[in-house]
Amino acid sequence: MHNGSSTDASGGGTPIRIDGVWGVRYQVRDVRRAIEFYTNTLGFTLDHQALPAFGQVSIGELKLVLSGPGASGSRVMPDGREQEPGGWNRIILRVSDLPARIGELRHRGVRFRNAMEVGPGGSQIQVEDPDGNAIELFEPAGR
């Protein structure tokens, strides 16, 4: 959140202009498998694919870019670090009746990272796509 001051931790100045959110990029090992998971298991729509390197799926306003080996969005960093799937950053998908969604996903063999957690803002659980990328299913409190 911007507090209105003219400086920030990065040295100050005016923030660059951001036109909006495009989406989220996940690194995957197999783009075809990732597309199948997001479309057939979670109900995303396939927007574009250029197999084997790239795919884009969407749900609502969220675009999920799937970068496989060989994609420009998967190239090795100048310092030699490789971009790879997994980690703890994640997209959050809003659902209704989270316990029922958990049952459906267990039936389909989806991997869970944890048990359902309940807090003041709602309930959530983390699942993984076939490459280990985290997806949080979230049901806001009071629904």
C-alpha positions as CSV (number, residue, x, y, z in Angstrom):
1,M,0.0,0.0,0.0
2,H,1.4,3.4,-0.9
3,N,1.4,5.8,2.0
4,G,1.6,9.0,0.0
5,S,5.2,9.8,0.8
6,S,7.5,10.7,-2.0
7,T,10.1,8.1,-1.0
8,D,10.1,4.4,-0.5
9,A,12.5,1.6,0.5
10,S,13.9,1.4,-3.1
11,G,15.3,5.0,-3.0
12,G,12.3,7.2,-3.6
13,G,10.9,8.9,-6.6
14,T,7.7,8.5,-8.5
15,P,6.5,4.9,-9.0
16,I,6.6,3.6,-12.5
17,R,3.2,3.3,-14.3
18,I,1.5,-0.1,-14.1
19,D,-1.3,-0.5,-16.6
20,G,-2.9,-3.4,-14.8
21,V,-2.5,-7.1,-13.9
22,W,-2.0,-9.4,-16.8
23,G,-2.0,-12.7,-15.0
24,V,0.2,-15.2,-13.2
25,R,3.1,-17.3,-14.7
26,Y,3.8,-20.8,-13.5
27,Q,6.8,-22.8,-14.6
28,V,5.8,-26.4,-15.6
29,R,7.6,-29.4,-16.9
30,D,4.9,-30.6,-19.3
31,V,2.6,-27.9,-20.8
32,R,0.1,-30.3,-22.3
33,R,-0.3,-32.0,-18.8
34,A,-0.7,-28.7,-17.1
35,I,-3.3,-27.5,-19.6
36,E,-5.3,-30.8,-19.1
37,F,-5.1,-30.3,-15.3
38,Y,-6.3,-26.7,-15.3
39,T,-9.0,-27.2,-17.9
40,N,-10.4,-30.6,-17.0
41,T,-9.9,-30.6,-13.2
42,L,-10.3,-26.9,-12.3
43,G,-12.5,-25.7,-15.1
44,F,-10.2,-23.1,-16.7
45,T,-10.6,-22.2,-20.4
46,L,-7.8,-22.8,-22.9
47,D,-6.8,-19.5,-24.4
48,H,-3.7,-20.4,-26.4
49,Q,-1.1,-23.0,-26.7
50,A,2.2,-23.4,-28.6
51,L,3.3,-26.9,-27.5
52,P,5.6,-28.0,-26.1
53,A,6.8,-24.6,-24.7
54,F,3.8,-22.5,-23.8
55,G,0.1,-22.4,-22.8
56,Q,-2.3,-19.9,-21.5
57,V,-5.5,-20.7,-19.6
58,S,-8.0,-18.4,-17.9
59,I,-10.9,-18.3,-15.5
60,G,-12.8,-15.1,-15.1
61,E,-10.3,-12.3,-15.4
62,L,-7.3,-14.4,-14.3
63,K,-4.9,-15.5,-17.0
64,L,-2.5,-18.3,-16.1
65,V,0.6,-18.5,-18.3
66,L,2.2,-21.9,-18.3
67,S,5.8,-21.8,-19.3
68,G,7.5,-25.1,-20.2
69,P,11.0,-26.0,-21.0
70,G,12.1,-23.9,-24.0
71,A,9.6,-21.0,-23.4
72,S,11.0,-17.5,-23.3
73,G,9.5,-17.2,-19.8
74,S,11.5,-20.2,-18.6
75,R,15.0,-19.1,-19.7
76,V,17.9,-19.4,-17.3
77,M,18.7,-16.1,-15.4
78,P,21.9,-14.3,-16.3
79,D,23.4,-15.4,-12.9
80,G,22.8,-19.1,-13.8
81,R,19.7,-19.7,-11.7
82,E,17.1,-21.9,-13.4
83,Q,13.4,-21.1,-13.2
84,E,11.6,-24.1,-11.8
85,P,8.1,-25.2,-10.7
86,G,7.0,-25.3,-7.1
87,G,7.6,-22.8,-4.3
88,W,5.1,-21.1,-2.0
89,N,3.7,-18.2,-4.1
90,R,0.3,-19.2,-5.4
91,I,-2.9,-18.2,-7.0
92,I,-6.0,-18.0,-4.8
93,L,-9.2,-19.3,-6.3
94,R,-12.5,-18.4,-4.5
95,V,-14.9,-21.3,-4.0
96,S,-18.2,-22.1,-2.3
97,D,-18.6,-25.1,0.0
98,L,-14.9,-25.7,0.4
99,P,-15.3,-29.1,2.2
100,A,-17.3,-30.4,-0.9
101,R,-14.6,-29.1,-3.3
102,I,-12.0,-30.9,-1.2
103,G,-13.9,-34.1,-1.4
104,E,-14.2,-33.8,-5.2
105,L,-10.5,-33.1,-5.6
106,R,-9.5,-36.0,-3.3
107,H,-11.7,-38.3,-5.5
108,R,-9.7,-37.1,-8.6
109,G,-6.4,-37.8,-6.9
110,V,-5.3,-34.2,-6.6
111,R,-2.3,-33.7,-4.2
112,F,-2.9,-31.6,-1.1
113,R,-0.2,-29.7,0.8
114,N,-2.2,-29.3,4.0
115,A,-5.5,-29.8,5.7
116,M,-8.2,-27.2,5.5
117,E,-7.3,-24.2,7.7
118,V,-10.0,-21.9,9.2
119,G,-9.3,-18.3,10.2
120,P,-11.2,-15.0,10.7
121,G,-11.2,-14.3,7.0
122,G,-12.4,-17.7,5.8
123,S,-11.2,-21.2,5.1
124,Q,-8.4,-22.3,2.8
125,I,-6.5,-25.3,1.6
126,Q,-3.5,-25.7,-0.7
127,V,-3.4,-28.2,-3.6
128,E,-0.7,-28.8,-6.2
129,D,-0.8,-28.9,-10.0
130,P,1.0,-31.9,-11.6
131,D,4.3,-29.9,-11.4
132,G,4.0,-29.0,-7.7
133,N,2.8,-25.4,-8.2
134,A,0.6,-24.3,-5.4
135,I,-3.1,-23.3,-5.7
136,E,-5.0,-22.1,-2.8
137,L,-8.7,-22.7,-2.7
138,F,-10.4,-20.1,-0.5
139,E,-13.9,-19.7,0.9
140,P,-14.5,-16.3,2.5
141,A,-16.0,-16.2,5.9
142,G,-19.8,-15.6,6.1
143,R,-20.6,-17.4,2.8
